Amino acid sequence: MIKLKLIKEIIKDNEEWGEGPGEIIEEIYRCPCGNGLVLYREEIVPDFFPMGKTHCGCKECKEKYSFDREKAIEQ
Ligand SMILES: [Zn+2]
């Protein structure tokens, strides 16, 4: 397991939901090989369980690892 290096964290208000103050969290990490980026996105909506998605933009690392937020797990 490799811990990814956080480059940037963005927190935005989620205005799509009229229910209350929701938030969108985006975190950008450097991929394990260093040539690409990994994006983690989570929408926080009141009364919903937060669900995050991790997307790896690096072809090589995408094949080698599975991603879970700030972690890369070797397949
Ligand atoms: Zn990579």
N, CA, C, O and the ligand as a Tripos MOL2 file, in Angstrom:
@<TRIPOS>MOLECULE
protein
  301   299    76     0     0
PROTEIN
NO_CHARGES

@<TRIPOS>ATOM
      1 N           0.8420   -1.1930    0.0000 N.3       1 MET1
      2 CA          0.0000    0.0000    0.0000 C.3       1 MET1
      3 C           0.8790    1.2460    0.0000 C.2       1 MET1
      4 O           1.8420    1.3470    0.7590 O.2       1 MET1
      5 N           0.5290    2.1780   -0.8570 N.am      2 ILE2
      6 CA          1.2900    3.4230   -0.9740 C.3       2 ILE2
      7 C           0.3860    4.5860   -0.5790 C.2       2 ILE2
      8 O          -0.7600    4.6780   -1.0190 O.2       2 ILE2
      9 N           0.9150    5.4580    0.2460 N.am      3 LYS3
     10 CA          0.1550    6.6520    0.6030 C.3       3 LYS3
     11 C           0.4800    7.7440   -0.4250 C.2       3 LYS3
     12 O           1.6460    8.0450   -0.6790 O.2       3 LYS3
     13 N          -0.5590    8.3220   -1.0050 N.am      4 LEU4
     14 CA         -0.3560    9.3260   -2.0480 C.3       4 LEU4
     15 C          -0.1120   10.6980   -1.4400 C.2       4 LEU4
     16 O          -0.5470   10.9990   -0.3280 O.2       4 LEU4
     17 N           0.6010   11.5240   -2.2090 N.am      5 LYS5
     18 CA          0.9310   12.8550   -1.7380 C.3       5 LYS5
     19 C          -0.1630   13.8320   -2.1780 C.2       5 LYS5
     20 O          -0.4660   13.9520   -3.3650 O.2       5 LYS5
     21 N          -0.7440   14.5200   -1.2070 N.am      6 LEU6
     22 CA         -1.7980   15.4900   -1.5010 C.3       6 LEU6
     23 C          -1.2020   16.7620   -2.1090 C.2       6 LEU6
     24 O          -0.2860   17.3650   -1.5500 O.2       6 LEU6
     25 N          -1.7400   17.1530   -3.2630 N.am      7 ILE7
     26 CA         -1.2570   18.3700   -3.9140 C.3       7 ILE7
     27 C          -2.1960   19.5300   -3.5860 C.2       7 ILE7
     28 O          -1.7560   20.6290   -3.2480 O.2       7 ILE7
     29 N          -3.5060   19.2590   -3.6950 N.am      8 LYS8
     30 CA         -4.4630   20.3470   -3.5430 C.3       8 LYS8
     31 C          -5.7940   19.8290   -3.0040 C.2       8 LYS8
     32 O          -6.2310   18.7330   -3.3560 O.2       8 LYS8
     33 N          -6.4240   20.6110   -2.1600 N.am      9 GLU9
     34 CA         -7.7380   20.2640   -1.6420 C.3       9 GLU9
     35 C          -8.6870   21.4210   -1.9400 C.2       9 GLU9
     36 O          -8.4010   22.5770   -1.6260 O.2       9 GLU9
     37 N          -9.8260   21.0840   -2.5540 N.am     10 ILE10
     38 CA        -10.7990   22.1090   -2.9170 C.3      10 ILE10
     39 C         -12.1190   21.7640   -2.2240 C.2      10 ILE10
     40 O         -12.6010   20.6360   -2.3280 O.2      10 ILE10
     41 N         -12.6870   22.7120   -1.5370 N.am     11 ILE11
     42 CA        -13.9940   22.5030   -0.9090 C.3      11 ILE11
     43 C         -14.9680   23.5350   -1.4720 C.2      11 ILE11
     44 O         -14.7490   24.7420   -1.3660 O.2      11 ILE11
     45 N         -16.0410   23.0390   -2.0700 N.am     12 LYS12
     46 CA        -17.0280   23.9300   -2.6900 C.3      12 LYS12
     47 C         -18.3870   23.7140   -2.0390 C.2      12 LYS12
     48 O         -18.6700   22.6370   -1.5160 O.2      12 LYS12
     49 N         -19.2120   24.7310   -2.0740 N.am     13 ASP13
     50 CA        -20.5980   24.5580   -1.6280 C.3      13 ASP13
     51 C         -21.3550   23.8130   -2.7090 C.2      13 ASP13
     52 O         -21.1830   24.0800   -3.8990 O.2      13 ASP13
     53 N         -22.1780   22.8960   -2.2980 N.am     14 ASN14
     54 CA        -23.0040   22.1610   -3.2380 C.3      14 ASN14
     55 C         -24.3620   22.8340   -3.3220 C.2      14 ASN14
     56 O         -25.1780   22.7300   -2.4060 O.2      14 ASN14
     57 N         -24.5930   23.5210   -4.4210 N.am     15 GLU15
     58 CA        -25.8340   24.2890   -4.5390 C.3      15 GLU15
     59 C         -26.9400   23.5340   -5.2530 C.2      15 GLU15
     60 O         -28.0560   24.0320   -5.3970 O.2      15 GLU15
     61 N         -26.6190   22.3280   -5.6980 N.am     16 GLU16
     62 CA        -27.6160   21.5490   -6.4300 C.3      16 GLU16
     63 C         -28.7230   21.0310   -5.5240 C.2      16 GLU16
     64 O         -29.8220   20.7240   -5.9870 O.2      16 GLU16
     65 N         -28.4360   20.9380   -4.2680 N.am     17 TRP17
     66 CA        -29.3830   20.3780   -3.3210 C.3      17 TRP17
     67 C         -29.9870   21.4860   -2.4810 C.2      17 TRP17
     68 O         -29.2680   22.2460   -1.8310 O.2      17 TRP17
     69 N         -31.3070   21.5770   -2.4960 N.am     18 GLY18
     70 CA        -31.9640   22.6270   -1.7320 C.3      18 GLY18
     71 C         -32.1920   22.2710   -0.2810 C.2      18 GLY18
     72 O         -32.7960   23.0430    0.4640 O.2      18 GLY18
     73 N         -31.7170   21.1110    0.1270 N.am     19 GLU19
     74 CA        -32.0260   20.5930    1.4620 C.3      19 GLU19
     75 C         -31.2670   21.3010    2.5860 C.2      19 GLU19
     76 O         -31.7220   21.3340    3.7300 O.2      19 GLU19
     77 N         -30.1520   21.8440    2.2600 N.am     20 GLY20
     78 CA        -29.3300   22.4480    3.3020 C.3      20 GLY20
     79 C         -27.9110   22.5850    2.8160 C.2      20 GLY20
     80 O         -27.6280   22.4180    1.6290 O.2      20 GLY20
     81 N         -27.0290   22.8860    3.7250 N.am     21 PRO21
     82 CA        -25.6530   23.1360    3.2930 C.3      21 PRO21
     83 C         -24.8960   21.8550    2.9400 C.2      21 PRO21
     84 O         -24.4340   21.1350    3.8260 O.2      21 PRO21
     85 N         -24.7760   21.5820    1.6680 N.am     22 GLY22
     86 CA        -23.9810   20.4450    1.2110 C.3      22 GLY22
     87 C         -22.6250   20.9430    0.7550 C.2      22 GLY22
     88 O         -22.4230   22.1340    0.5220 O.2      22 GLY22
     89 N         -21.7180   20.0180    0.6350 N.am     23 GLU23
     90 CA        -20.3760   20.3970    0.2050 C.3      23 GLU23
     91 C         -19.8180   19.3850   -0.7810 C.2      23 GLU23
     92 O         -20.1710   18.2060   -0.7560 O.2      23 GLU23
     93 N         -18.9500   19.8650   -1.6380 N.am     24 ILE24
     94 CA        -18.2030   18.9740   -2.5080 C.3      24 ILE24
     95 C         -16.7250   19.1090   -2.1440 C.2      24 ILE24
     96 O         -16.1680   20.2060   -2.1310 O.2      24 ILE24
     97 N         -16.1220   17.9900   -1.8570 N.am     25 ILE25
     98 CA        -14.6930   17.9940   -1.5350 C.3      25 ILE25
     99 C         -13.9420   17.3380   -2.6870 C.2      25 ILE25
    100 O         -14.2770   16.2330   -3.1150 O.2      25 ILE25
    101 N         -12.9460   18.0190   -3.1700 N.am     26 GLU26
    102 CA        -12.0900   17.4460   -4.2040 C.3      26 GLU26
    103 C         -10.6640   17.4720   -3.7100 C.2      26 GLU26
    104 O         -10.1700   18.4940   -3.2320 O.2      26 GLU26
    105 N         -10.0160   16.3460   -3.8310 N.am     27 GLU27
    106 CA         -8.6170   16.2760   -3.4200 C.3      27 GLU27
    107 C          -7.7940   15.7690   -4.5970 C.2      27 GLU27
    108 O          -8.1540   14.7800   -5.2360 O.2      27 GLU27
    109 N          -6.7140   16.4350   -4.8730 N.am     28 ILE28
    110 CA         -5.8440   16.0360   -5.9800 C.3      28 ILE28
    111 C          -4.5390   15.5080   -5.4000 C.2      28 ILE28
    112 O          -3.8610   16.1690   -4.6120 O.2      28 ILE28
    113 N          -4.2130   14.2800   -5.8270 N.am     29 TYR29
    114 CA         -2.9980   13.6290   -5.3560 C.3      29 TYR29
    115 C          -2.0640   13.3440   -6.5310 C.2      29 TYR29
    116 O          -2.5030   13.2490   -7.6760 O.2      29 TYR29
    117 N          -0.8080   13.2140   -6.2410 N.am     30 ARG30
    118 CA          0.1670   12.7570   -7.2170 C.3      30 ARG30
    119 C           0.0750   11.2310   -7.2770 C.2      30 ARG30
    120 O           0.0100   10.5730   -6.2380 O.2      30 ARG30
    121 N           0.0690   10.6740   -8.4710 N.am     31 CYS31
    122 CA         -0.0150    9.2130   -8.5930 C.3      31 CYS31
    123 C           1.3130    8.5690   -8.1760 C.2      31 CYS31
    124 O           2.3330    9.2540   -8.1100 O.2      31 CYS31
    125 N           1.3090    7.2500   -7.8930 N.am     32 PRO32
    126 CA          2.5280    6.6180   -7.3580 C.3      32 PRO32
    127 C           3.7750    6.7740   -8.2390 C.2      32 PRO32
    128 O           4.8760    6.9040   -7.7040 O.2      32 PRO32
    129 N           3.6360    6.7650   -9.5800 N.am     33 CYS33
    130 CA          4.8180    6.8940  -10.4460 C.3      33 CYS33
    131 C           5.2640    8.3410  -10.6050 C.2      33 CYS33
    132 O           6.3860    8.6030  -11.0390 O.2      33 CYS33
    133 N           4.4000    9.2700  -10.2600 N.am     34 GLY34
    134 CA          4.7890   10.6770  -10.2900 C.3      34 GLY34
    135 C           4.4800   11.4000  -11.5920 C.2      34 GLY34
    136 O           4.7080   12.6050  -11.6950 O.2      34 GLY34
    137 N           3.9630   10.6850  -12.5900 N.am     35 ASN35
    138 CA          3.6940   11.3090  -13.8870 C.3      35 ASN35
    139 C           2.2510   11.7580  -14.0750 C.2      35 ASN35
    140 O           1.9340   12.4300  -15.0560 O.2      35 ASN35
    141 N           1.3920   11.3990  -13.1590 N.am     36 GLY36
    142 CA         -0.0220   11.7200  -13.3290 C.3      36 GLY36
    143 C          -0.6600   12.1630  -12.0270 C.2      36 GLY36
    144 O           0.0070   12.3550  -11.0100 O.2      36 GLY36
    145 N          -1.9720   12.3190  -12.0930 N.am     37 LEU37
    146 CA         -2.7090   12.7970  -10.9330 C.3      37 LEU37
    147 C          -3.8450   11.8370  -10.5790 C.2      37 LEU37
    148 O          -4.3480   11.0950  -11.4230 O.2      37 LEU37
    149 N          -4.2200   11.8770   -9.3300 N.am     38 VAL38
    150 CA         -5.3520   11.0960   -8.8410 C.3      38 VAL38
    151 C          -6.3440   12.0780   -8.2290 C.2      38 VAL38
    152 O          -5.9780   12.9140   -7.4030 O.2      38 VAL38
    153 N          -7.5920   11.9680   -8.6410 N.am     39 LEU39
    154 CA         -8.6140   12.8700   -8.1300 C.3      39 LEU39
    155 C          -9.5910   12.1000   -7.2440 C.2      39 LEU39
    156 O         -10.1280   11.0600   -7.6230 O.2      39 LEU39
    157 N          -9.7930   12.6390   -6.0780 N.am     40 TYR40
    158 CA        -10.7990   12.0860   -5.1670 C.3      40 TYR40
    159 C         -11.9120   13.1170   -5.0230 C.2      40 TYR40
    160 O         -11.6520   14.2880   -4.7460 O.2      40 TYR40
    161 N         -13.1560   12.6730   -5.2150 N.am     41 ARG41
    162 CA        -14.2810   13.6010   -5.1640 C.3      41 ARG41
    163 C         -15.3550   13.0370   -4.2370 C.2      41 ARG41
    164 O         -15.7290   11.8680   -4.3290 O.2      41 ARG41
    165 N         -15.8260   13.8730   -3.3690 N.am     42 GLU42
    166 CA        -16.8430   13.4310   -2.4210 C.3      42 GLU42
    167 C         -17.9120   14.5010   -2.2950 C.2      42 GLU42
    168 O         -17.6130   15.6790   -2.1000 O.2      42 GLU42
    169 N         -19.1510   14.0800   -2.4080 N.am     43 GLU43
    170 CA        -20.2550   15.0120   -2.2140 C.3      43 GLU43
    171 C         -20.8860   14.7460   -0.8640 C.2      43 GLU43
    172 O         -21.2940   13.6260   -0.5550 O.2      43 GLU43
    173 N         -20.9540   15.7800   -0.0800 N.am     44 ILE44
    174 CA        -21.5610   15.6390    1.2440 C.3      44 ILE44
    175 C         -22.9190   16.3290    1.2160 C.2      44 ILE44
    176 O         -23.0130   17.5450    1.0490 O.2      44 ILE44
    177 N         -23.9530   15.5380    1.3800 N.am     45 VAL45
    178 CA        -25.3150   16.0430    1.3420 C.3      45 VAL45
    179 C         -25.9560   15.6700    2.6750 C.2      45 VAL45
    180 O         -25.8340   14.5300    3.1230 O.2      45 VAL45
    181 N         -26.6330   16.6140    3.3080 N.am     46 PRO46
    182 CA        -27.2510   16.3000    4.6030 C.3      46 PRO46
    183 C         -28.1790   15.0900    4.4990 C.2      46 PRO46
    184 O         -28.9260   14.9550    3.5300 O.2      46 PRO46
    185 N         -28.1270   14.2250    5.4880 N.am     47 ASP47
    186 CA        -28.9480   13.0190    5.5840 C.3      47 ASP47
    187 C         -28.5510   11.9130    4.5960 C.2      47 ASP47
    188 O         -29.2120   10.8760    4.5410 O.2      47 ASP47
    189 N         -27.5060   12.1170    3.8360 N.am     48 PHE48
    190 CA        -27.0210   11.0570    2.9650 C.3      48 PHE48
    191 C         -25.6480   10.6060    3.4460 C.2      48 PHE48
    192 O         -24.8470   11.4060    3.9300 O.2      48 PHE48
    193 N         -25.3970    9.3360    3.3080 N.am     49 PHE49
    194 CA        -24.0790    8.8200    3.6650 C.3      49 PHE49
    195 C         -23.0650    9.3190    2.6380 C.2      49 PHE49
    196 O         -23.2910    9.1510    1.4390 O.2      49 PHE49
    197 N         -21.9660    9.9220    3.0600 N.am     50 PRO50
    198 CA        -21.0250   10.4610    2.0850 C.3      50 PRO50
    199 C         -20.3940    9.3710    1.2140 C.2      50 PRO50
    200 O         -19.9390    8.3390    1.7090 O.2      50 PRO50
    201 N         -20.3810    9.6260   -0.0740 N.am     51 MET51
    202 CA        -19.8090    8.6590   -0.9960 C.3      51 MET51
    203 C         -18.7030    9.3210   -1.7980 C.2      51 MET51
    204 O         -18.9300   10.2980   -2.5120 O.2      51 MET51
    205 N         -17.5220    8.7800   -1.6690 N.am     52 GLY52
    206 CA        -16.3860    9.3350   -2.3940 C.3      52 GLY52
    207 C         -15.9980    8.4500   -3.5570 C.2      52 GLY52
    208 O         -16.1550    7.2300   -3.5210 O.2      52 GLY52
    209 N         -15.4880    9.0950   -4.5840 N.am     53 LYS53
    210 CA        -15.0050    8.3540   -5.7490 C.3      53 LYS53
    211 C         -13.5770    8.7690   -6.0410 C.2      53 LYS53
    212 O         -13.2280    9.9480   -5.9740 O.2      53 LYS53
    213 N         -12.7610    7.7860   -6.3640 N.am     54 THR54
    214 CA        -11.3730    8.0730   -6.6930 C.3      54 THR54
    215 C         -11.1290    7.7540   -8.1560 C.2      54 THR54
    216 O         -11.4780    6.6730   -8.6310 O.2      54 THR54
    217 N         -10.5350    8.6880   -8.8610 N.am     55 HIS55
    218 CA        -10.2510    8.4960  -10.2760 C.3      55 HIS55
    219 C          -8.7670    8.7440  -10.5320 C.2      55 HIS55
    220 O          -8.2200    9.7850  -10.1680 O.2      55 HIS55
    221 N          -8.1370    7.7660  -11.1630 N.am     56 CYS56
    222 CA         -6.7200    7.9140  -11.4850 C.3      56 CYS56
    223 C          -6.5650    8.3150  -12.9450 C.2      56 CYS56
    224 O          -7.0700    7.6270  -13.8320 O.2      56 CYS56
    225 N          -5.8860    9.3980  -13.1970 N.am     57 GLY57
    226 CA         -5.6870    9.8880  -14.5560 C.3      57 GLY57
    227 C          -4.4440    9.3200  -15.2140 C.2      57 GLY57
    228 O          -4.1800    9.6110  -16.3800 O.2      57 GLY57
    229 N          -3.6910    8.5290  -14.5060 N.am     58 CYS58
    230 CA         -2.4470    7.9670  -15.0420 C.3      58 CYS58
    231 C          -2.6970    6.5360  -15.5220 C.2      58 CYS58
    232 O          -3.1250    5.6760  -14.7520 O.2      58 CYS58
    233 N          -2.4260    6.2990  -16.7950 N.am     59 LYS59
    234 CA         -2.6850    5.0020  -17.4090 C.3      59 LYS59
    235 C          -1.9160    3.8740  -16.7290 C.2      59 LYS59
    236 O          -2.4750    2.8190  -16.4290 O.2      59 LYS59
    237 N          -0.6330    4.1080  -16.4900 N.am     60 GLU60
    238 CA          0.2250    3.0750  -15.9030 C.3      60 GLU60
    239 C          -0.2260    2.6920  -14.5040 C.2      60 GLU60
    240 O          -0.3300    1.5110  -14.1720 O.2      60 GLU60
    241 N          -0.4890    3.6920  -13.6960 N.am     61 CYS61
    242 CA         -0.8610    3.4300  -12.3040 C.3      61 CYS61
    243 C          -2.2640    2.8340  -12.2080 C.2      61 CYS61
    244 O          -2.5600    2.0470  -11.3090 O.2      61 CYS61
    245 N          -3.1120    3.2200  -13.1420 N.am     62 LYS62
    246 CA         -4.4710    2.7010  -13.1870 C.3      62 LYS62
    247 C          -4.4720    1.1770  -13.3510 C.2      62 LYS62
    248 O          -5.3030    0.4740  -12.7760 O.2      62 LYS62
    249 N          -3.5170    0.6880  -14.1530 N.am     63 GLU63
    250 CA         -3.4260   -0.7530  -14.3720 C.3      63 GLU63
    251 C          -2.7900   -1.4790  -13.2000 C.2      63 GLU63
    252 O          -3.1000   -2.6390  -12.9260 O.2      63 GLU63
    253 N          -1.8960   -0.7820  -12.5120 N.am     64 LYS64
    254 CA         -1.1250   -1.4140  -11.4330 C.3      64 LYS64
    255 C          -1.8190   -1.3840  -10.0760 C.2      64 LYS64
    256 O          -1.6380   -2.2840   -9.2560 O.2      64 LYS64
    257 N          -2.6060   -0.3500   -9.8470 N.am     65 TYR65
    258 CA         -3.1470   -0.1480   -8.4980 C.3      65 TYR65
    259 C          -4.6650    0.0270   -8.5200 C.2      65 TYR65
    260 O          -5.2670    0.3880   -9.5320 O.2      65 TYR65
    261 N          -5.2450   -0.2440   -7.3700 N.am     66 SER66
    262 CA         -6.6050    0.2240   -7.1590 C.3      66 SER66
    263 C          -6.5140    1.3390   -6.1160 C.2      66 SER66
    264 O          -5.6510    1.3140   -5.2390 O.2      66 SER66
    265 N          -7.4100    2.3080   -6.2240 N.am     67 PHE67
    266 CA         -7.2620    3.5210   -5.4230 C.3      67 PHE67
    267 C          -8.4030    3.6760   -4.4220 C.2      67 PHE67
    268 O          -9.5590    3.3680   -4.7100 O.2      67 PHE67
    269 N          -8.0440    4.1560   -3.2540 N.am     68 ASP68
    270 CA         -9.0270    4.4570   -2.2320 C.3      68 ASP68
    271 C          -8.6070    5.7440   -1.5370 C.2      68 ASP68
    272 O          -7.7950    5.7350   -0.6120 O.2      68 ASP68
    273 N          -9.1580    6.8130   -1.9880 N.am     69 ARG69
    274 CA         -8.8240    8.1510   -1.5120 C.3      69 ARG69
    275 C          -7.3200    8.3920   -1.5550 C.2      69 ARG69
    276 O          -6.7670    8.5150   -2.6480 O.2      69 ARG69
    277 N          -6.6380    8.4660   -0.4250 N.am     70 GLU70
    278 CA         -5.2070    8.8040   -0.4630 C.3      70 GLU70
    279 C          -4.3220    7.5740   -0.5190 C.2      70 GLU70
    280 O          -3.1130    7.6630   -0.3060 O.2      70 GLU70
    281 N          -4.9290    6.4090   -0.8090 N.am     71 LYS71
    282 CA         -4.1620    5.1630   -0.8230 C.3      71 LYS71
    283 C          -4.1540    4.5220   -2.2030 C.2      71 LYS71
    284 O          -5.1640    4.5330   -2.9060 O.2      71 LYS71
    285 N          -3.0180    3.9670   -2.5850 N.am     72 ALA72
    286 CA         -2.9210    3.1430   -3.7780 C.3      72 ALA72
    287 C          -2.5780    1.7350   -3.3240 C.2      72 ALA72
    288 O          -1.5860    1.5130   -2.6310 O.2      72 ALA72
    289 N          -3.4250    0.7800   -3.7300 N.am     73 ILE73
    290 CA         -3.2310   -0.6070   -3.3010 C.3      73 ILE73
    291 C          -2.8170   -1.4340   -4.5150 C.2      73 ILE73
    292 O          -3.5070   -1.4410   -5.5340 O.2      73 ILE73
    293 N          -1.7010   -2.1200   -4.4030 N.am     74 GLU74
    294 CA         -1.2000   -2.9190   -5.5180 C.3      74 GLU74
    295 C          -2.1380   -4.0740   -5.8040 C.2      74 GLU74
    296 O          -2.5830   -4.7740   -4.8940 O.2      74 GLU74
    297 N          -2.4360   -4.2680   -7.0970 N.am     75 GLN75
    298 CA         -3.3920   -5.3180   -7.4900 C.3      75 GLN75
    299 C          -2.7140   -6.6840   -7.5160 C.2      75 GLN75
    300 O          -3.3590   -7.6870   -7.8230 O.2      75 GLN75
    301 ZN          1.3100    7.1590  -12.4780 Zn       76 ZN76
@<TRIPOS>BOND
     1     1     2 1
     2     2     3 1
     3     3     4 2
     4     3     5 am
     5     5     6 1
     6     6     7 1
     7     7     8 2
     8     7     9 am
     9     9    10 1
    10    10    11 1
    11    11    12 2
    12    11    13 am
    13    13    14 1
    14    14    15 1
    15    15    16 2
    16    15    17 am
    17    17    18 1
    18    18    19 1
    19    19    20 2
    20    19    21 am
    21    21    22 1
    22    22    23 1
    23    23    24 2
    24    23    25 am
    25    25    26 1
    26    26    27 1
    27    27    28 2
    28    27    29 am
    29    29    30 1
    30    30    31 1
    31    31    32 2
    32    31    33 am
    33    33    34 1
    34    34    35 1
    35    35    36 2
    36    35    37 am
    37    37    38 1
    38    38    39 1
    39    39    40 2
    40    39    41 am
    41    41    42 1
    42    42    43 1
    43    43    44 2
    44    43    45 am
    45    45    46 1
    46    46    47 1
    47    47    48 2
    48    47    49 am
    49    49    50 1
    50    50    51 1
    51    51    52 2
    52    51    53 am
    53    53    54 1
    54    54    55 1
    55    55    56 2
    56    55    57 am
    57    57    58 1
    58    58    59 1
    59    59    60 2
    60    59    61 am
    61    61    62 1
    62    62    63 1
    63    63    64 2
    64    63    65 am
    65    65    66 1
    66    66    67 1
    67    67    68 2
    68    67    69 am
    69    69    70 1
    70    70    71 1
    71    71    72 2
    72    71    73 am
    73    73    74 1
    74    74    75 1
    75    75    76 2
    76    75    77 am
    77    77    78 1
    78    78    79 1
    79    79    80 2
    80    79    81 am
    81    81    82 1
    82    82    83 1
    83    83    84 2
    84    83    85 am
    85    85    86 1
    86    86    87 1
    87    87    88 2
    88    87    89 am
    89    89    90 1
    90    90    91 1
    91    91    92 2
    92    91    93 am
    93    93    94 1
    94    94    95 1
    95    95    96 2
    96    95    97 am
    97    97    98 1
    98    98    99 1
    99    99   100 2
   100    99   101 am
   101   101   102 1
   102   102   103 1
   103   103   104 2
   104   103   105 am
   105   105   106 1
   106   106   107 1
   107   107   108 2
   108   107   109 am
   109   109   110 1
   110   110   111 1
   111   111   112 2
   112   111   113 am
   113   113   114 1
   114   114   115 1
   115   115   116 2
   116   115   117 am
   117   117   118 1
   118   118   119 1
   119   119   120 2
   120   119   121 am
   121   121   122 1
   122   122   123 1
   123   123   124 2
   124   123   125 am
   125   125   126 1
   126   126   127 1
   127   127   128 2
   128   127   129 am
   129   129   130 1
   130   130   131 1
   131   131   132 2
   132   131   133 am
   133   133   134 1
   134   134   135 1
   135   135   136 2
   136   135   137 am
   137   137   138 1
   138   138   139 1
   139   139   140 2
   140   139   141 am
   141   141   142 1
   142   142   143 1
   143   143   144 2
   144   143   145 am
   145   145   146 1
   146   146   147 1
   147   147   148 2
   148   147   149 am
   149   149   150 1
   150   150   151 1
   151   151   152 2
   152   151   153 am
   153   153   154 1
   154   154   155 1
   155   155   156 2
   156   155   157 am
   157   157   158 1
   158   158   159 1
   159   159   160 2
   160   159   161 am
   161   161   162 1
   162   162   163 1
   163   163   164 2
   164   163   165 am
   165   165   166 1
   166   166   167 1
   167   167   168 2
   168   167   169 am
   169   169   170 1
   170   170   171 1
   171   171   172 2
   172   171   173 am
   173   173   174 1
   174   174   175 1
   175   175   176 2
   176   175   177 am
   177   177   178 1
   178   178   179 1
   179   179   180 2
   180   179   181 am
   181   181   182 1
   182   182   183 1
   183   183   184 2
   184   183   185 am
   185   185   186 1
   186   186   187 1
   187   187   188 2
   188   187   189 am
   189   189   190 1
   190   190   191 1
   191   191   192 2
   192   191   193 am
   193   193   194 1
   194   194   195 1
   195   195   196 2
   196   195   197 am
   197   197   198 1
   198   198   199 1
   199   199   200 2
   200   199   201 am
   201   201   202 1
   202   202   203 1
   203   203   204 2
   204   203   205 am
   205   205   206 1
   206   206   207 1
   207   207   208 2
   208   207   209 am
   209   209   210 1
   210   210   211 1
   211   211   212 2
   212   211   213 am
   213   213   214 1
   214   214   215 1
   215   215   216 2
   216   215   217 am
   217   217   218 1
   218   218   219 1
   219   219   220 2
   220   219   221 am
   221   221   222 1
   222   222   223 1
   223   223   224 2
   224   223   225 am
   225   225   226 1
   226   226   227 1
   227   227   228 2
   228   227   229 am
   229   229   230 1
   230   230   231 1
   231   231   232 2
   232   231   233 am
   233   233   234 1
   234   234   235 1
   235   235   236 2
   236   235   237 am
   237   237   238 1
   238   238   239 1
   239   239   240 2
   240   239   241 am
   241   241   242 1
   242   242   243 1
   243   243   244 2
   244   243   245 am
   245   245   246 1
   246   246   247 1
   247   247   248 2
   248   247   249 am
   249   249   250 1
   250   250   251 1
   251   251   252 2
   252   251   253 am
   253   253   254 1
   254   254   255 1
   255   255   256 2
   256   255   257 am
   257   257   258 1
   258   258   259 1
   259   259   260 2
   260   259   261 am
   261   261   262 1
   262   262   263 1
   263   263   264 2
   264   263   265 am
   265   265   266 1
   266   266   267 1
   267   267   268 2
   268   267   269 am
   269   269   270 1
   270   270   271 1
   271   271   272 2
   272   271   273 am
   273   273   274 1
   274   274   275 1
   275   275   276 2
   276   275   277 am
   277   277   278 1
   278   278   279 1
   279   279   280 2
   280   279   281 am
   281   281   282 1
   282   282   283 1
   283   283   284 2
   284   283   285 am
   285   285   286 1
   286   286   287 1
   287   287   288 2
   288   287   289 am
   289   289   290 1
   290   290   291 1
   291   291   292 2
   292   291   293 am
   293   293   294 1
   294   294   295 1
   295   295   296 2
   296   295   297 am
   297   297   298 1
   298   298   299 1
   299   299   300 2
@<TRIPOS>SUBSTRUCTURE
     1 MET1         2 RESIDUE 1 A MET
     2 ILE2         6 RESIDUE 1 A ILE
     3 LYS3        10 RESIDUE 1 A LYS
     4 LEU4        14 RESIDUE 1 A LEU
     5 LYS5        18 RESIDUE 1 A LYS
     6 LEU6        22 RESIDUE 1 A LEU
     7 ILE7        26 RESIDUE 1 A ILE
     8 LYS8        30 RESIDUE 1 A LYS
     9 GLU9        34 RESIDUE 1 A GLU
    10 ILE10       38 RESIDUE 1 A ILE
    11 ILE11       42 RESIDUE 1 A ILE
    12 LYS12       46 RESIDUE 1 A LYS
    13 ASP13       50 RESIDUE 1 A ASP
    14 ASN14       54 RESIDUE 1 A ASN
    15 GLU15       58 RESIDUE 1 A GLU
    16 GLU16       62 RESIDUE 1 A GLU
    17 TRP17       66 RESIDUE 1 A TRP
    18 GLY18       70 RESIDUE 1 A GLY
    19 GLU19       74 RESIDUE 1 A GLU
    20 GLY20       78 RESIDUE 1 A GLY
    21 PRO21       82 RESIDUE 1 A PRO
    22 GLY22       86 RESIDUE 1 A GLY
    23 GLU23       90 RESIDUE 1 A GLU
    24 ILE24       94 RESIDUE 1 A ILE
    25 ILE25       98 RESIDUE 1 A ILE
    26 GLU26      102 RESIDUE 1 A GLU
    27 GLU27      106 RESIDUE 1 A GLU
    28 ILE28      110 RESIDUE 1 A ILE
    29 TYR29      114 RESIDUE 1 A TYR
    30 ARG30      118 RESIDUE 1 A ARG
    31 CYS31      122 RESIDUE 1 A CYS
    32 PRO32      126 RESIDUE 1 A PRO
    33 CYS33      130 RESIDUE 1 A CYS
    34 GLY34      134 RESIDUE 1 A GLY
    35 ASN35      138 RESIDUE 1 A ASN
    36 GLY36      142 RESIDUE 1 A GLY
    37 LEU37      146 RESIDUE 1 A LEU
    38 VAL38      150 RESIDUE 1 A VAL
    39 LEU39      154 RESIDUE 1 A LEU
    40 TYR40      158 RESIDUE 1 A TYR
    41 ARG41      162 RESIDUE 1 A ARG
    42 GLU42      166 RESIDUE 1 A GLU
    43 GLU43      170 RESIDUE 1 A GLU
    44 ILE44      174 RESIDUE 1 A ILE
    45 VAL45      178 RESIDUE 1 A VAL
    46 PRO46      182 RESIDUE 1 A PRO
    47 ASP47      186 RESIDUE 1 A ASP
    48 PHE48      190 RESIDUE 1 A PHE
    49 PHE49      194 RESIDUE 1 A PHE
    50 PRO50      198 RESIDUE 1 A PRO
    51 MET51      202 RESIDUE 1 A MET
    52 GLY52      206 RESIDUE 1 A GLY
    53 LYS53      210 RESIDUE 1 A LYS
    54 THR54      214 RESIDUE 1 A THR
    55 HIS55      218 RESIDUE 1 A HIS
    56 CYS56      222 RESIDUE 1 A CYS
    57 GLY57      226 RESIDUE 1 A GLY
    58 CYS58      230 RESIDUE 1 A CYS
    59 LYS59      234 RESIDUE 1 A LYS
    60 GLU60      238 RESIDUE 1 A GLU
    61 CYS61      242 RESIDUE 1 A CYS
    62 LYS62      246 RESIDUE 1 A LYS
    63 GLU63      250 RESIDUE 1 A GLU
    64 LYS64      254 RESIDUE 1 A LYS
    65 TYR65      258 RESIDUE 1 A TYR
    66 SER66      262 RESIDUE 1 A SER
    67 PHE67      266 RESIDUE 1 A PHE
    68 ASP68      270 RESIDUE 1 A ASP
    69 ARG69      274 RESIDUE 1 A ARG
    70 GLU70      278 RESIDUE 1 A GLU
    71 LYS71      282 RESIDUE 1 A LYS
    72 ALA72      286 RESIDUE 1 A ALA
    73 ILE73      290 RESIDUE 1 A ILE
    74 GLU74      294 RESIDUE 1 A GLU
    75 GLN75      298 RESIDUE 1 A GLN
    76 ZN76       301 GROUP 0 **** ****
